[in-house]
Amino acid sequence: MRTFILDEADEMLNQGLRHQLEDIYRQLPGARPLAERDDLGNDIDPHPWISYQKQLQVILVSATLPQSCLGLMHQFMHDPIRIFVPRYRDARSFSHEILLLTKLYLI
């Protein structure tokens, strides 16, 4: 497994599923150890010197970006990138493409 996608992450957190998400994440190959928190609530990377060979790509999708999502994003991701869609645009204004690959084309 190379990619872990959390769609509707804000809704999962609103339903109190944070611990379950953390438990699932810990079991994934290539997942980096979850950061611990200091007394002020700041993340402490337990192994900042380790280079993770098989890094797991984490994609977090959310209609909103509450503080709980930001915390989860920083906990599961290293150097996260945020992509925002303007409010006045919806999915119909984007072009959608699907690529179906056979084993012949997989590397």
TIVEXVO-287012 format. One record per atom (N, C-alpha, C, O): residue number from 1; residue in one letter; atom name; x, y, z. Coordinates in pm, 1 decimal, always signed. Layout:
# residues N
   nr  rest  atom         X         Y         Z
  NUM     a    CA         X         Y         Z
...
This chain:
# residues 107
   nr  rest  atom         X         Y         Z
    1     m     N     +84.8    -117.1      +0.0
    1     m    CA      +0.0      +0.0      +0.0
    1     m     C     +89.0    +122.8      +0.0
    1     m     O    +180.0    +134.6     +82.0
    2     r     N     +62.8    +212.5     -90.8
    2     r    CA    +145.8    +333.0    -101.7
    2     r     C     +70.5    +460.3     -66.4
    2     r     O    +132.6    +561.4     -33.6
    3     t     N     -62.5    +457.1     -72.5
    3     t    CA    -141.8    +577.7     -51.1
    3     t     C    -254.0    +550.7     +48.4
    3     t     O    -324.9    +450.6     +37.9
    4     f     N    -269.4    +640.6    +144.5
    4     f    CA    -376.0    +635.0    +244.3
    4     f     C    -460.7    +759.3    +223.4
    4     f     O    -413.0    +870.9    +244.2
    5     i     N    -586.6    +741.6    +182.4
    5     i    CA    -674.3    +854.6    +151.6
    5     i     C    -782.3    +865.2    +258.2
    5     i     O    -854.9    +769.4    +284.7
    6     l     N    -791.7    +981.8    +318.4
    6     l    CA    -896.4   +1010.7    +415.8
    6     l     C    -992.0   +1111.3    +352.9
    6     l     O    -965.4   +1231.5    +353.4
    7     d     N   -1102.2   +1062.8    +299.2
    7     d    CA   -1202.9   +1150.3    +239.8
    7     d     C   -1304.1   +1186.6    +348.4
    7     d     O   -1338.9   +1103.4    +432.2
    8     e     N   -1350.7   +1310.9    +346.0
    8     e    CA   -1442.2   +1361.2    +449.3
    8     e     C   -1378.1   +1349.8    +587.6
    8     e     O   -1443.2   +1310.4    +684.4
    9     a     N   -1250.4   +1384.8    +595.4
    9     a    CA   -1176.4   +1374.1    +721.3
    9     a     C   -1241.3   +1456.2    +832.2
    9     a     O   -1243.9   +1413.3    +947.6
   10     d     N   -1293.7   +1573.6    +798.2
   10     d    CA   -1358.0   +1656.9    +899.9
   10     d     C   -1478.0   +1585.7    +961.1
   10     d     O   -1500.6   +1594.7   +1081.8
   11     e     N   -1555.1   +1514.9    +878.7
   11     e    CA   -1671.7   +1442.4    +929.0
   11     e     C   -1630.3   +1325.1   +1017.7
   11     e     O   -1693.9   +1298.8   +1119.7
   12     m     N   -1524.2   +1254.9    +979.2
   12     m    CA   -1477.0   +1143.5   +1062.4
   12     m     C   -1431.1   +1194.1   +1198.7
   12     m     O   -1456.7   +1130.3   +1300.9
   13     l     N   -1363.6   +1308.1   +1200.2
   13     l    CA   -1318.2   +1364.9   +1327.0
   13     l     C   -1436.3   +1414.3   +1409.2
   13     l     O   -1436.5   +1399.8   +1531.4
   14     n     N   -1537.4   +1473.0   +1343.6
   14     n    CA   -1657.7   +1518.4   +1414.5
   14     n     C   -1730.6   +1402.1   +1480.9
   14     n     O   -1796.3   +1420.4   +1583.3
   15     q     N   -1719.4   +1283.5   +1423.6
   15     q    CA   -1785.3   +1165.2   +1479.1
   15     q     C   -1699.3   +1096.6   +1585.6
   15     q     O   -1735.7    +990.5   +1636.4
   16     g     N   -1586.0   +1157.2   +1618.7
   16     g    CA   -1501.5   +1103.5   +1724.8
   16     g     C   -1417.7    +983.7   +1684.3
   16     g     O   -1388.9    +897.7   +1767.5
   17     l     N   -1378.3    +976.6   +1558.4
   17     l    CA   -1304.2    +861.0   +1508.4
   17     l     C   -1152.5    +881.9   +1503.2
   17     l     O   -1082.0    +804.9   +1437.9
   18     r     N   -1102.3    +984.1   +1570.5
   18     r    CA    -958.9   +1013.9   +1563.7
   18     r     C    -872.7    +894.7   +1607.5
   18     r     O    -776.6    +859.3   +1539.2
   19     h     N    -906.6    +833.6   +1720.1
   19     h    CA    -825.1    +722.0   +1770.3
   19     h     C    -828.0    +603.3   +1674.1
   19     h     O    -727.1    +535.0   +1656.7
   20     q     N    -943.7    +578.7   +1611.6
   20     q    CA    -951.9    +469.6   +1514.6
   20     q     C    -865.8    +499.9   +1392.4
   20     q     O    -799.8    +410.6   +1339.3
   21     l     N    -866.2    +625.8   +1347.4
   21     l    CA    -782.5    +664.8   +1233.6
   21     l     C    -634.6    +647.8   +1267.7
   21     l     O    -556.4    +600.2   +1185.4
   22     e     N    -596.8    +686.8   +1389.2
   22     e    CA    -457.7    +670.2   +1432.4
   22     e     C    -419.8    +522.4   +1437.9
   22     e     O    -309.7    +485.2   +1397.4
   23     d     N    -510.2    +438.0   +1487.6
   23     d    CA    -482.4    +293.8   +1494.3
   23     d     C    -463.6    +234.9   +1355.1
   23     d     O    -373.0    +154.3   +1333.6
   24     i     N    -548.2    +274.5   +1260.7
   24     i    CA    -535.4    +226.6   +1122.5
   24     i     C    -402.9    +273.6   +1064.5
   24     i     O    -330.2    +195.1   +1003.6
   25     y     N    -371.0    +402.3   +1083.2
   25     y    CA    -248.1    +460.1   +1028.7
   25     y     C    -124.7    +385.2   +1079.0
   25     y     O     -33.4    +355.8   +1001.8
   26     r     N    -122.6    +354.5   +1209.2
   26     r    CA      -6.2    +285.7   +1268.1
   26     r     C     +20.4    +150.0   +1203.4
   26     r     O    +134.5    +103.7   +1202.2
   27     q     N     -82.3     +86.5   +1150.1
   27     q    CA     -68.6     -47.1   +1091.5
   27     q     C     -21.4     -44.6    +946.7
   27     q     O     +11.7    -149.5    +891.5
   28     l     N     -17.7     +71.7    +884.5
   28     l    CA     +13.8     +80.5    +742.3
   28     l     C    +163.8     +73.7    +717.6
   28     l     O    +241.2    +138.8    +787.8
   29     p     N    +205.9      -5.3    +617.8
   29     p    CA    +348.4      -9.8    +584.6
   29     p     C    +394.9    +125.3    +531.7
   29     p     O    +327.2    +186.9    +449.3
   30     g     N    +508.1    +170.3    +578.2
   30     g    CA    +562.9    +297.9    +533.5
   30     g     C    +516.3    +417.0    +614.0
   30     g     O    +561.7    +529.0    +590.1
   31     a     N    +425.9    +395.4    +709.7
   31     a    CA    +379.2    +506.7    +792.7
   31     a     C    +489.5    +545.8    +890.2
   31     a     O    +552.1    +459.9    +952.2
   32     r     N    +512.5    +674.9    +903.2
   32     r    CA    +612.6    +719.0    +999.2
   32     r     C    +552.2    +714.9   +1138.8
   32     r     O    +430.3    +725.1   +1152.9
   33     p     N    +634.4    +700.3   +1242.0
   33     p    CA    +580.1    +697.6   +1378.2
   33     p     C    +503.7    +826.0   +1407.5
   33     p     O    +545.8    +934.8   +1368.3
   34     l     N    +391.9    +812.3   +1476.1
   34     l    CA    +312.8    +930.3   +1508.9
   34     l     C    +389.3   +1017.5   +1606.9
   34     l     O    +453.2    +968.3   +1699.9
   35     a     N    +381.6   +1146.5   +1584.3
   35     a    CA    +449.3   +1241.7   +1671.2
   35     a     C    +384.2   +1240.8   +1809.0
   35     a     O    +263.2   +1222.8   +1822.8
   36     e     N    +466.0   +1260.3   +1908.0
   36     e    CA    +415.3   +1276.2   +2043.2
   36     e     C    +397.1   +1425.0   +2066.8
   36     e     O    +443.4   +1506.9   +1987.4
   37     r     N    +329.9   +1460.3   +2175.5
   37     r    CA    +305.2   +1601.4   +2205.6
   37     r     C    +373.6   +1639.9   +2336.4
   37     r     O    +378.5   +1561.8   +2431.5
   38     d     N    +427.1   +1764.4   +2338.8
   38     d    CA    +487.1   +1813.9   +2462.0
   38     d     C    +377.6   +1872.2   +2551.5
   38     d     O    +259.3   +1862.8   +2518.7
   39     d     N    +416.3   +1932.4   +2664.0
   39     d    CA    +319.4   +1986.5   +2759.5
   39     d     C    +235.8   +2099.8   +2701.7
   39     d     O    +126.4   +2127.3   +2751.0
   40     l     N    +286.0   +2166.0   +2597.7
   40     l    CA    +213.8   +2277.0   +2536.2
   40     l     C    +127.4   +2232.2   +2418.7
   40     l     O     +61.1   +2314.4   +2355.5
   41     g     N    +127.9   +2102.5   +2389.3
   41     g    CA     +47.5   +2051.6   +2278.8
   41     g     C    +117.5   +2053.2   +2144.7
   41     g     O     +55.9   +2023.8   +2042.3
   42     n     N    +247.6   +2087.6   +2143.7
   42     n    CA    +323.0   +2089.7   +2018.6
   42     n     C    +370.6   +1949.0   +1984.1
   42     n     O    +406.7   +1871.0   +2072.3
   43     d     N    +370.1   +1917.5   +1854.4
   43     d    CA    +416.1   +1786.3   +1810.3
   43     d     C    +566.5   +1773.1   +1828.5
   43     d     O    +642.0   +1866.8   +1802.4
   44     i     N    +608.9   +1656.1   +1873.4
   44     i    CA    +750.4   +1622.4   +1885.1
   44     i     C    +771.4   +1499.3   +1798.6
   44     i     O    +714.5   +1393.8   +1826.5
   45     d     N    +851.7   +1511.1   +1694.9
   45     d    CA    +879.7   +1396.2   +1609.0
   45     d     C    +969.8   +1301.5   +1686.8
   45     d     O   +1081.1   +1339.2   +1723.4
   46     p     N    +923.4   +1176.9   +1713.4
   46     p    CA   +1003.9   +1086.8   +1795.6
   46     p     C   +1132.7   +1039.8   +1728.9
   46     p     O   +1226.4    +999.3   +1797.8
   47     h     N   +1138.7   +1044.5   +1596.7
   47     h    CA   +1256.9    +997.6   +1524.6
   47     h     C   +1289.5   +1092.3   +1409.2
   47     h     O   +1277.2   +1051.9   +1293.6
   48     p     N   +1330.3   +1216.3   +1435.5
   48     p    CA   +1352.2   +1311.5   +1326.0
   48     p     C   +1469.9   +1275.2   +1236.5
   48     p     O   +1479.0   +1324.8   +1124.2
   49     w     N   +1559.6   +1190.2   +1283.4
   49     w    CA   +1679.4   +1156.4   +1206.9
   49     w     C   +1658.0   +1037.4   +1113.6
   49     w     O   +1744.6   +1007.7   +1031.3
   50     i     N   +1545.6    +969.8   +1124.8
   50     i    CA   +1521.6    +851.1   +1043.1
   50     i     C   +1466.7    +891.3    +906.9
   50     i     O   +1374.7    +972.5    +897.6
   51     s     N   +1523.4    +834.4    +802.4
   51     s    CA   +1470.3    +852.1    +667.4
   51     s     C   +1384.6    +729.8    +636.3
   51     s     O   +1434.3    +617.2    +637.5
   52     y     N   +1258.9    +750.9    +609.0
   52     y    CA   +1168.3    +639.9    +583.5
   52     y     C   +1174.7    +603.8    +436.4
   52     y     O   +1130.5    +679.9    +350.3
   53     q     N   +1230.9    +485.6    +408.1
   53     q    CA   +1251.2    +441.2    +270.7
   53     q     C   +1119.8    +426.8    +195.5
   53     q     O   +1105.9    +478.8     +84.7
   54     k     N   +1024.0    +357.4    +253.9
   54     k    CA    +895.8    +333.1    +187.8
   54     k     C    +792.5    +427.9    +246.4
   54     k     O    +705.5    +386.1    +322.9
   55     q     N    +801.7    +553.4    +211.2
   55     q    CA    +709.6    +649.9    +268.0
   55     q     C    +569.3    +628.2    +215.2
   55     q     O    +549.0    +592.9     +99.0
   56     l     N    +474.4    +650.1    +302.1
   56     l    CA    +334.2    +638.3    +270.1
   56     l     C    +282.4    +775.5    +228.9
   56     l     O    +304.0    +873.9    +299.7
   57     q     N    +214.5    +782.7    +115.6
   57     q    CA    +152.2    +908.1     +74.0
   57     q     C     +16.6    +917.0    +142.6
   57     q     O     -64.5    +824.9    +133.0
   58     v     N      -7.9   +1027.5    +211.7
   58     v    CA    -134.9   +1048.2    +280.4
   58     v     C    -207.7   +1162.8    +212.2
   58     v     O    -151.8   +1271.0    +194.2
   59     i     N    -333.6   +1138.3    +174.1
   59     i    CA    -417.7   +1241.2    +112.6
   59     i     C    -536.5   +1262.5    +204.8
   59     i     O    -611.7   +1169.1    +232.9
   60     l     N    -553.0   +1384.3    +251.2
   60     l    CA    -662.6   +1419.2    +339.9
   60     l     C    -754.4   +1513.5    +263.7
   60     l     O    -711.8   +1620.8    +220.7
   61     v     N    -880.1   +1473.9    +246.7
   61     v    CA    -976.7   +1554.2    +172.3
   61     v     C   -1083.1   +1601.8    +269.8
   61     v     O   -1137.2   +1523.3    +347.7
   62     s     N   -1112.6   +1731.6    +264.5
   62     s    CA   -1209.8   +1787.0    +357.8
   62     s     C   -1275.2   +1909.8    +296.3
   62     s     O   -1208.2   +1991.1    +232.6
   63     a     N   -1406.0   +1923.2    +315.2
   63     a    CA   -1475.9   +2042.0    +266.0
   63     a     C   -1439.6   +2163.6    +349.9
   63     a     O   -1439.9   +2276.4    +300.7
   64     t     N   -1409.0   +2140.3    +475.1
   64     t    CA   -1367.0   +2247.3    +565.2
   64     t     C   -1230.8   +2208.7    +621.4
   64     t     O   -1188.0   +2094.0    +608.6
   65     l     N   -1164.3   +2302.8    +682.6
   65     l    CA   -1032.7   +2273.7    +739.4
   65     l     C   -1028.1   +2321.1    +884.9
   65     l     O    -959.0   +2417.6    +917.5
   66     p     N   -1102.8   +2251.6    +972.2
   66     p    CA   -1100.9   +2290.7   +1113.3
   66     p     C    -967.4   +2255.6   +1178.1
   66     p     O    -886.0   +2183.5   +1120.3
   67     q     N    -946.3   +2306.6   +1297.0
   67     q    CA    -821.3   +2283.4   +1369.6
   67     q     C    -793.6   +2134.8   +1387.0
   67     q     O    -678.3   +2092.0   +1382.4
   68     s     N    -899.4   +2055.5   +1406.9
   68     s    CA    -879.6   +1911.3   +1425.3
   68     s     C    -819.3   +1847.4   +1300.3
   68     s     O    -737.3   +1756.2   +1310.8
   69     c     N    -859.5   +1895.0   +1181.5
   69     c    CA    -802.2   +1842.3   +1056.4
   69     c     C    -657.4   +1884.9   +1041.7
   69     c     O    -573.7   +1807.2    +995.7
   70     l     N    -627.5   +2008.0   +1080.6
   70     l    CA    -488.7   +2054.5   +1073.2
   70     l     C    -399.8   +1969.8   +1163.4
   70     l     O    -288.4   +1933.8   +1125.4
   71     g     N    -449.0   +1938.1   +1282.4
   71     g    CA    -371.7   +1854.8   +1373.8
   71     g     C    -346.3   +1716.4   +1317.0
   71     g     O    -235.1   +1664.2   +1326.0
   72     l     N    -449.9   +1656.7   +1258.2
   72     l    CA    -435.5   +1524.6   +1197.9
   72     l     C    -341.0   +1529.7   +1078.9
   72     l     O    -260.7   +1438.7   +1058.3
   73     m     N    -351.1   +1636.4   +1000.7
   73     m    CA    -265.6   +1653.3    +883.5
   73     m     C    -118.3   +1655.1    +925.4
   73     m     O     -35.5   +1587.0    +865.0
   74     h     N     -86.3   +1732.4   +1028.0
   74     h    CA     +52.7   +1741.0   +1072.3
   74     h     C     +97.5   +1613.4   +1142.6
   74     h     O    +216.7   +1582.8   +1145.6
   75     q     N      +4.0   +1539.8   +1198.4
   75     q    CA     +39.2   +1415.5   +1266.5
   75     q     C     +72.4   +1305.3   +1166.2
   75     q     O    +164.7   +1227.0   +1188.8
   76     f     N      -1.9   +1298.4   +1055.8
   76     f    CA     +15.3   +1191.0    +958.1
   76     f     C    +110.0   +1227.2    +844.6
   76     f     O    +158.3   +1138.0    +775.0
   77     m     N    +137.8   +1355.1    +824.1
   77     m    CA    +212.0   +1396.7    +704.7
   77     m     C    +342.2   +1467.2    +740.3
   77     m     O    +355.5   +1528.7    +846.1
   78     h     N    +436.9   +1456.1    +649.2
   78     h    CA    +563.5   +1528.4    +659.4
   78     h     C    +562.0   +1633.6    +549.1
   78     h     O    +544.5   +1599.3    +432.1
   79     d     N    +579.6   +1758.6    +583.1
   79     d    CA    +574.3   +1869.6    +487.1
   79     d     C    +446.3   +1866.5    +403.6
   79     d     O    +453.0   +1854.4    +281.3
   80     p     N    +329.4   +1877.4    +468.1
   80     p    CA    +203.9   +1871.8    +392.6
   80     p     C    +188.2   +1989.8    +297.8
   80     p     O    +237.2   +2099.7    +323.5
   81     i     N    +119.7   +1964.6    +189.7
   81     i    CA     +86.7   +2067.7     +90.9
   81     i     C     -64.2   +2083.8     +91.7
   81     i     O    -137.2   +1984.9     +85.2
   82     r     N    -111.7   +2207.7     +99.7
   82     r    CA    -256.0   +2233.2     +99.4
   82     r     C    -298.3   +2285.2     -37.1
   82     r     O    -233.9   +2373.6     -93.7
   83     i     N    -406.3   +2230.1     -89.1
   83     i    CA    -463.7   +2275.3    -215.6
   83     i     C    -605.8   +2321.4    -185.7
   83     i     O    -688.4   +2243.4    -138.3
   84     f     N    -633.5   +2447.3    -213.3
   84     f    CA    -765.3   +2503.0    -186.1
   84     f     C    -840.4   +2525.5    -316.5
   84     f     O    -782.0   +2568.4    -416.0
   85     v     N    -969.4   +2496.7    -315.5
   85     v    CA   -1056.7   +2523.1    -429.6
   85     v     C   -1141.9   +2643.4    -391.9
   85     v     O   -1205.1   +2643.3    -286.3
   86     p     N   -1144.7   +2746.6    -477.0
   86     p    CA   -1227.5   +2863.3    -445.0
   86     p     C   -1373.5   +2823.8    -424.8
   86     p     O   -1422.4   +2730.9    -489.1
   87     r     N   -1442.6   +2894.0    -336.1
   87     r    CA   -1582.1   +2862.6    -304.2
   87     r     C   -1673.9   +2871.6    -425.7
   87     r     O   -1770.2   +2795.7    -436.1
   88     y     N   -1645.8   +2961.7    -515.6
   88     y    CA   -1736.9   +2981.9    -628.2
   88     y     C   -1722.1   +2874.4    -735.2
   88     y     O   -1798.0   +2874.7    -832.2
   89     r     N   -1628.3   +2784.0    -720.8
   89     r    CA   -1611.0   +2676.5    -819.0
   89     r     C   -1658.5   +2545.8    -758.2
   89     r     O   -1636.0   +2519.4    -640.1
   90     d     N   -1722.7   +2466.3    -837.4
   90     d    CA   -1762.6   +2334.6    -790.3
   90     d     C   -1704.4   +2228.7    -883.3
   90     d     O   -1637.6   +2260.8    -981.7
   91     a     N   -1730.0   +2104.7    -851.6
   91     a    CA   -1669.0   +1993.5    -925.2
   91     a     C   -1705.2   +1994.0   -1072.9
   91     a     O   -1628.8   +1942.9   -1154.7
   92     r     N   -1820.0   +2050.4   -1108.9
   92     r    CA   -1860.0   +2050.0   -1250.2
   92     r     C   -1771.1   +2139.8   -1335.2
   92     r     O   -1765.4   +2123.0   -1457.0
   93     s     N   -1701.5   +2234.8   -1273.1
   93     s    CA   -1617.6   +2326.7   -1350.0
   93     s     C   -1477.1   +2270.8   -1374.4
   93     s     O   -1396.8   +2334.3   -1442.8
   94     f     N   -1446.9   +2153.8   -1319.8
   94     f    CA   -1316.6   +2091.8   -1339.5
   94     f     C   -1325.6   +1984.9   -1447.1
   94     f     O   -1429.3   +1920.6   -1463.4
   95     s     N   -1217.3   +1966.4   -1519.9
   95     s    CA   -1214.8   +1854.0   -1613.6
   95     s     C   -1172.8   +1729.9   -1536.2
   95     s     O   -1084.0   +1735.4   -1451.1
   96     h     N   -1236.7   +1619.6   -1566.2
   96     h    CA   -1208.0   +1493.7   -1498.9
   96     h     C   -1151.3   +1396.0   -1600.1
   96     h     O   -1202.7   +1383.4   -1711.3
   97     e     N   -1045.9   +1327.4   -1561.5
   97     e    CA    -985.1   +1227.5   -1648.7
   97     e     C    -963.4   +1099.8   -1569.6
   97     e     O    -928.9   +1103.3   -1451.5
   98     i     N    -984.1    +988.4   -1635.7
   98     i    CA    -962.2    +858.3   -1573.7
   98     i     C    -865.5    +780.8   -1661.1
   98     i     O    -884.5    +771.0   -1782.4
   99     l     N    -762.7    +726.2   -1600.0
   99     l    CA    -666.3    +643.2   -1671.6
   99     l     C    -678.1    +501.1   -1619.9
   99     l     O    -660.5    +476.5   -1500.6
  100     l     N    -707.2    +409.1   -1707.3
  100     l    CA    -712.2    +268.0   -1671.2
  100     l     C    -586.6    +201.7   -1724.4
  100     l     O    -562.1    +201.0   -1845.1
  101     l     N    -507.6    +146.6   -1634.9
  101     l    CA    -381.1     +84.7   -1673.8
  101     l     C    -389.0     -65.9   -1656.0
  101     l     O    -444.8    -115.6   -1558.2
  102     t     N    -333.4    -136.3   -1750.3
  102     t    CA    -321.7    -280.9   -1735.7
  102     t     C    -186.1    -311.2   -1674.3
  102     t     O    -101.1    -222.7   -1663.6
  103     k     N    -166.1    -433.0   -1634.8
  103     k    CA     -37.7    -471.1   -1574.4
  103     k     C     +78.4    -447.3   -1669.6
  103     k     O    +191.5    -425.8   -1625.9
  104     l     N     +51.7    -451.0   -1797.1
  104     l    CA    +156.0    -430.2   -1896.7
  104     l     C    +224.3    -295.0   -1878.4
  104     l     O    +344.6    -283.0   -1901.4
  105     y     N    +148.4    -193.0   -1837.1
  105     y    CA    +202.3     -58.0   -1825.8
  105     y     C    +247.5     -21.8   -1685.0
  105     y     O    +301.0     +87.1   -1663.8
  106     l     N    +227.4    -109.2   -1590.5
  106     l    CA    +269.6     -79.5   -1454.1
  106     l     C    +417.6    -108.1   -1438.1
  106     l     O    +469.4    -206.1   -1491.7
  107     i     N    +484.1     -23.2   -1365.2
  107     i    CA    +627.7     -41.4   -1342.3
  107     i     C    +648.8    -103.1   -1205.9
  107     i     O    +762.8    -127.2   -1166.0
